[in-house]
Amino acid sequence: MKTINGSIFYGMLISAANGLDNKKEIINNMNVFPVPDGDTGINMTLTLRTVKGLSDYDGTLSDCAKHAAQVVLRAARGNSGAILSLFFRGMSKAFRGLDEAGPEDIAHAFRIGHEEAYRAVMNPTKGTILTVMQRCGEKAEELTADGKFKGSVEDLFDALVEAAEIALAKTPEQLPKLKEANVVDAGGYGFVTILKGMVAALKKRPVTLLAEEEVTLRSADFGRFDAQDITFSYCTECIVDKSEQYQGEGKVSALHEYIMGLGDSVVFVDDEAVIKLHVHTDEPGKVLTEAVKYGMLATVKIENMRIQHSEMAGGIQPAPKKPAVARPEKKYGFVSVCLGDGIADAFRDVGVDQIIQGGQTMNPSTQDIIDAVNLTPAEIVFVLPNNKNIYMVAEQASGIIKDKRVCVIPTKSVPQGISSMIAFNPDGDVEENIREMEDAIGRVVSMSITNAVRSTTVQGEQITDGQMLGLVDGAIDCVADSVNECLEKLTGRMANASYVMVFCGEGVSEEDQAVAEEILRKGAPNSEIAMLPGGQPLYPYVISVE
């Protein structure tokens, strides 16, 4: 094949998306730190799979690439998804006006795609997906320079896959933390998977989605539920990609029984490789905390039925639609990303208008952030990502929105988000507030406790699956065999603190909270300590230290 057109390119994208979907759990498990937020595979999959709904193009390569880039950009989740969406946006620019493309055009598109992604990353690091993308672009242009390439498009992609695999294999030498954890870069592995999917389509052996037929045949019809009388507040849905030990049917009955005890309108699909569940409950955090024990969360949706009726439950009478863009009623507004009812309440208490449910394992998409900003009735909207893996997506959303000024504050944790809100001055100008909010980020230390999801070695220390990890500003600071032991170790960082605020997670009892508070008072005797309900899953304690 000497050229590709829009139809062929579309088939390549579908094959690539299926390849990612099939390997998303492998990619998730490449997370360097063994914390329960390894979601690179999920983020890349949810970003690229949106091309499956693409139909609005007339067959030209230019139109196909343009519309694919648009849907992928709005669906982008996490840093890996954002980088991937920018790569395809760069390709669409290179293909602009072309009915079809040969090897030289494709080589140019790879270079532009890498450059587009590279520019968006604040501090590009060698040994990541960007490195793999860059090597592909360089190899493509080396092969096609001066019109010397005489092979087919398939030959070019074969060469690019080989170059990408070599670059991927070198990532542990470029990033010591990858070498220590004995993994290659997860995003880079995902990009290689995409290329292989594209090659398979070119060779008329496109990748198919594993178990797609079985899942489709057994998928539940959530539209049959009648929710006229709302007993429970939250419509909670998720799909779980089963861990190896739960593969097959009939191995997750304990989860089914647990979910049955949390609410009503339960639908539970136990398929060979996935679990799909739906429940109306007052405790969505408990649903997710329990579900993640059986595998990786692939999709999550939580909606407050008392505020807005679920889009997926067709039997529910629709609530009056909110305007796509709220009319400005004030100068400043705020959007915050967080997970946990108590944490959400804390953000509302300090003035946040819109809460986006998201964080570890469930990053919001670009479109989720756009929608929340548009629903904020203000001229200027500050967005608090509160997670390093959401910042790039928030930045992309800010670039798409034209009706409001959007300012993304680079908060990487809930404590940083709360502190930046407290620093906000409603009488100050925009630039002054950005400075003050960013300064506040530097004055707070973010700590949290979670469990290790796999055994590994980090900074020379052996970590065993199930041990508790103490994180300080996102890095592993200590390892312990219990939550309280981990908390005791973290108090060594609090000796000079004046204020310690603790969000207690889902499943933390009043007795647990009392013990934790006593540990904190002994370890930080000069601090004012506030214990608050957070409701966050996976992390028993999220701690702000100032």
N, C-alpha and C positions, 0 to 999 in steps of 0.2 A: 504494500500500500504506500503510495507516494504522498498522499494528502489525507487530511481528516476534515470532515464537514461538521455541521452542528449536530446532526443525528448521531454520528459516530462519537463525537465528544460527549454527548449526553449519555450514551451507553457506557463510556469510560467512567463517567462520574458515578453512575448507578453501581457499577461493578466495584469501584473504589469504596463507596459508602457501605456496600454489603461486606466487603473485606474488613473494614473497620468494625462494623457491628459484630462480626464473628469473633474478632480478637480483642474486643474492648476490655474483657476481664484480664487477659494477659497483660495488656498495656497498663491497666489500673494497678496491677500488682508490681509494676516496676517502680513504684513510688520509692524514692530514696529513704525517707523516714517512714517507719512502720506505723504511722498514725492513721486512723480510719478516715482519711480524706483523699486517698489515692483515686483521683477521678479523671485523669488525663484521657483515658479511653472513652469514658462516658461523655466528656466534654467534646472531644473530637467527633464522636459518633453522632451526638445530637446536633452538632453544627452541620455536618455534611449530609446527614440523611434527609434534610429538608429538600435536597435536589430531586427527591423522588416525586414531589408534587409539582415539579416544573412542567408546564405545558404551553406557556405563553411565549413561544418563539416560532419563527417561520422556517426553521431548518438551516439557516445560515449559522456559521460558527460564531460570528460576531454577536448575534442576538442570543444564542444559547449561552455563551460565556457571560454576557452582560446580565441576563436574568438569573443565571446560576449564582453569580457573584452577589447579586442583590439579596437573594433569599438566604444565602449562607452568611452574609454579613449580619443580617437581622437575627439569625438564629445562633450566632456565635456565643459560646459559653466558655469561661475560663481563659487563661492565657493561651493555652494550646489551641483552643477553638478560635480565639481572636487572631492569632498568628496565621492559622490556616485560612481563615476568611480573607485576610489581607493578601495572602499569596494568590488566591483565586481572583481577587479584585485586580491585582497587578496583571495576571494573565488576561483578564477581560480587556484591560486597557491595550495590551499588546495585540490582541485579536480584533480590536475595533475596526470595523469596515471590511473585514475579510469574510468571504463566503467559505473559504477553506484555507487550510494551512499546511505547509510542508515542513520538513525538518528545520530549515533556517528560521521560519516563523515560530516554531515551537521552542527552539533554543532561545530566541529573543523573549518569548513569553516567560520562560523559566527565570531568566535574568531579571525581568521587570517584576515578576512575582516575588522573588527573594528580596529585591530592593524595597518593594512596598512594605513587606513584613518587617524587614530590618529597621526601617526608619521609625516604625511605631514603638519599638522596644527601647525603653529608656536607657538601660545598661546592657547591651547585647553581650552574651557570654559564649565563649567557645565551648563546644561539647553539647549543644542543644539542637533542637529542631532547625534553628536558623543555620547552624553549621552544615547540616545535611542538605538543606535547601540550597545553600550557597554552592556547595560542591557540585550539585546537580546542574545548576546554572552555568558554572565554570566548565564542566565537562561537555555540556551541550554546545556551548559556543566554541570550545576547542575543536570539537568534531566537525562543526559546520562552517568554520571560518573560511572565507574566500571561496565558498561554494564547493569545497573539496569533498563533502560528504556525498557518497553515491548510493548509500543504502536506503532502506525503507523507513517509514515512521516506526514500525515495529523494531527495527534494528536500533534506532535511536533510543527508544524507551528501554530496550534490553540493556544498552550501555549505561543509561541513567540509573537503572535499578542496581546494576553492579557498582557504579560509583557511589550510590547512596548507601549500599550495604557496607562498603569499605569505610565510608565516612562515619557511619553509625558504629561500627566496630571500634573505631578510634575514640569515641566519646568518653570512655572511662579514663583514657590517658589525658584527656583535656580537662576533665572535671574529677578531681580526686574523690569527691563524695560518691560518685558513681562507681569508681573502682573499689572503694571500701565496701559498698553495699553489693558488689558483684552484679551490677545491672548496667545496661546501656540506657541512653536517654529515652524516656517513654515517648515524648513527642516525636523524636526522630524515628523511633520504631513505628509509630503511627504513620508518619509520612512515607516510610518505605512500604508499609502495607497499602497505602493509597496508590503508590506507583505500581505495585504488583497487580492491584486490582485493575488499573488502567491497561496494563500490558495484557492481562487476561482477556479483557474485552476486545482489544485490537486483534488478538489471535482467535477471536470468535469462541472463547471459552470463558465467558464472563462469570465472575464470582456470584453465587447465589446466597441468599440469606439462609443460614442454617436454621432448621426447624420452623421456617416461616409458615409453612402450610399448617403444621400442627397448632401453632399459636393462633393463627387466624381462625381455624375451625373451632377452637375452644374459647375464643375471646368472649368476654361478657358484654351483654348489652346493658350498659348503665342507664340507658334512657327509659327502662321500664319501671324505675323507682318513682314512687309518689312521695314527695317531700312537702306536702301542703302543711302538715303539722310538724314543725321542726322541733325534735326533742334534743338532738345533739347539735353543737355549733359548727363543727368542722367536717366538710366532705374531704376525706383523705384517700388518695389513691397512689399506688406506686407499683412499679415493675422491678423485680429483683432477678438479676442474673445469678443463678444458683452456684454456690461453691461446689467443688468436685464431690465432696462427701454427700451432698444432697441431690446430685443429678439423678434423674429418674422420677417416677411418680410414687406418691404415697409415703414420702420420707419427711414431709414437713407438716404432719398433722398437728404437732404441738403448736406451731405458729397459727394454724387455723383456729384451734381451740382458744388460744390467747386473744386473737383478734375478735372472736365471737363475744368475749367478755368485756370488750371495751366500748361497744356501741351497738348500732343496728344497721340495717340495709347493707349487710355484708355480702360481698361477692368475692369468692376465693378460687382462683384458677391455679391448679398445681400441674404444670406442664413438665415435660421432660427436662428442660433446661432453664425455665423461668417460672417465677411466681408472679401472678397479677392479682392484686387485691384492692378492694374498695370498701370503705367503712365510714359511717357517720359517727363521729366520736367527739368527746370534749378533750381528748388527750392525744393529739396527733403525734407529739414527740415520742410517746410510748410505742406507737405503731412503728415509727421509723427505727427506733432503738432496737426493737425486737426483730424487725424484718432484716436489718443489716447483719444480724447474726448468721443468716442463712446464705449470704452472698453479697454482691455489690448492687447498690441502688442504681438502676438504669434511668428511671424517670420518677419524678415525684410531683404531685400536685396537691396543694392544700388550699381550700377556700372556705372562708367564713360565710356560712349560709344565712346568717342573720343579717349580714351586710350586703352580700351579693350572691345570687343563686348560681349554683354550679352550671357551667357551660355544658358539661357532659351528661347531665341528668335531664333528658328531654322532657320528662314528665313534670318537671317543676315549672310553675308559672314564672315567666321571666320578670325580673325586677326592671323598673324603668332604667333605660340605658343612660349611663353617664356620658357627658360630652367627650368627644375624642380629645379635645384640648380645653381644659378648664379656663374660664375667663379670669384674668388676673384680679385678685381682690386685695393683694398686698404686694409689697416690694420683694420680700424674701420668702422662700419656701425651702423645704428640706425633704429629701428622700434617703432612706436608710435601708441597707440590706442586713438582715439578721435572722436568726432562727431561735425560737423559744418565745412563748407568750409573755413571760416576765421581762425578758430583754426587750421585746417589742414595746411593752408598756413603759419601760424606762426611757426609751427613745421618744415615745410620744410625750412623756412628762417633761422632757427638755425641749420640746417644740417641733419634733419631726412630723411632717404631714402625711407621708406615704411610707408604708413599710412593705418591703419586698421580702417574702420568705425565701431565705437562701443562706448558703454558707458551705460548710464542709459537706461534700458529696452531692450537693444540689445547687450548683451555681446558676444564677438567673441568666437568661439570654439578653442579648442587646435589645431585643424588642420588649422584654419585660421592663427594662429600665426606661426605655422610651415611653412606654405606657404610663409608668408611675410618674415620670416627670410631667407628662402632658396632663395628668389628673391633678397636679399640684397647682392651686390657684395663685400663682405668684409670677412676677416678671422675671425674677432671677432665682434659679433653683440650685441649691447645693446638694450634691450626691455624695453619700458616705458609703463606699463599697465594703469597708470593714473586713476585708479579706484580700490578700495580695493577688489571689487568682481571679478576682473580679474587677480589679482596677482597669485593665486594658479594655474590657467589655464596656465599662462605664464611659471610658474615654471615647470609644467608638460611638456609643449612643449620643454623647454630647455633640459629636461632629455631625450627626444626622439631623438633630433637632434644630429647626430654624425659627420657631415661633417664640422661644424663650432663650435667655442666656443660661447656660448650664456650667456650673463650676464643680469639677470633681476633686474632692479633697482626698489625698492619698492615704486614707486610713486602712490599716492592715488587720485591725482587730476591733472587737466590740469596745474594750476600754479606750482605745484611741478615738473611736467614734463618739463615745459619750463625752470624753474630755474636750474634743473639738467643738461639740455643741455647747458645752458650758462656757467655752471661751468666746463664743459668738456674741457680737455687740449689735443689737438691732438698730442702733443709731449710727453705726459706722458705715463707711463706704465699702464697696466690694473688695477692693484690693487690700484694704486694711484688715478686713475680716479673714481673707484668705491667709494673710501673714499670721494673724493671731491664732487661727485654727490649726495651721501647720506647725506653729511653735508649740501649741498645746500637745500635739502628737509626740513631740520630743521629750515632754516632761512626764509622760506616763510610761510605766513598765507593764507590759501585758503578760500575764501568766495563765496557764491552764493545765489541767490534768486530764489525761485520756489513757486508753489502754493500747498496748502494742498489738497489731493485727497479724504480725508474722515475726519470726526470729531472724535477727540480722546482727550486723556489727556496725556501730556508729562511733566514730572518733576513738576507735580501739576498744570500745566497751561492748561486751556481748549483751544483747537484748533478746529475751525469750518471749515468744507469743503469749499474750495474756498479762504480762507485767504492766505496771503503771508507769507512765511517762510524765515527767514534769517539764513543761515547755516554758521558755522565757523568750518573749518576742519572736515566737515561732520556731525557735531552735530547741533541741532536746538538751535540758540542763541536768536532769537527774532521772534515775531509774529506781523503782522500788517494787516491792511485792504487794503493797496495798495502797489504797487511796490515801489513808491517813499518814502512812510512812512517807509517801511522796510529798504530801502537804508539809510535813515537818521539815523535809529537806529544802523545800522552796522558801520556808520562812527565813533561812539564812540570807536570802536576798532582800529581806524586808526590815532589817535591823534599824535602818535610818528613815524608814517611811513615816510620814505623818498621817496618811489616810490610805486605808485598804478597803476596797469594795469587792464583794464576792457575789457572783451570780451562781446560785445552786441549780444544778441540772436536773433533768428528769430522773426520777427514782431516788433522789436524795431525801431521806426522811427527816423529820424534825430531830430525831435522836442523832442521826448522822451530822446534821447541821450544828447541833449543840457541841458535839465532839470537835468538829472542824473549827468552830469559833474559839473553843478553849485552846486548841493547838496554836491558833493565830495569836491569841492574847499572850501566850507564853513566848512565842517566837518573835513577836513584834510588840513588846510591852508599851512602847511610846506612841503607838498608832491608834487613830480612831478607826474602828472596824464596823463596817456595815454589811450585814448578811441579807441578800435579797433573793426572792424566787426568780430564777431565770427560765427554767423549763427547757433548756437546750438539750438535745440528745447527744450521746456519744462523749460529752465532756462533763464529768460530774461537777467540776468547778472552773469557772472563768473568773480571773482575778485582775483587778486594776490596782496598781500600786503607785502612789505619788508621794 
